[in-house]
């Protein structure tokens, strides 16, 4: 009788332990494992998101460096080919080049800007990017070496100057070995620089850019 009772209690204990283990698995271990799995999935997803964000940041940094370089190029181009005629600045720079070379600057005569037409085309509608040219006649007096140095100075100016040709004659009645030289040159401007305005919509400059003759000033 005692043995049977002992076995019964042992069986009840085993069953109770099994019940406790099953309840513990259901209420504690299984949810915990599921939560760990969910956390691991979230960590993996976040790692992928972080990698994508890092790639995006790297691309933005590269684009930013390229943008800085292009901005510097645009700023330099805006000096060589400005948006406006800037005649007073042009005359002052020519005066400085004359003073450095030793020639006497007699006259600077800028004309009105005209559109630059595509090569081989007579149509004023085929303008290259809104680019315009201002023809400039420059008269100087000096020796051959001084005149040559003046031409070098024109090429060294920050404003782009294109020399189309020149006429040099002996300075009759002047100092020996001096010449009077008339230089046919051109400078450029582009009102559309940095914009998306179509080249075909480029307009003629305003009347404020009409022909004018500027007497050379003594550089300060």
Secondary structure by P-SEA (a helix, b strand, c coil): caaaaaaaaaaaaaaaaaaaaaaaaaccaaaaaaaaaaaaaaaaaaaaaaaaaaaaaaaaaaaaaaaaaaaaaaaaaaaacccccaaaaaaaaaaaaaaaaccccccccccccccccccccccccccccbbbbbbbbbbbbccaaaaaaaaaaaaacccbbbbccccccccccccccbbbbbbbccccccccccccccccccccccccccbbbbcccccc
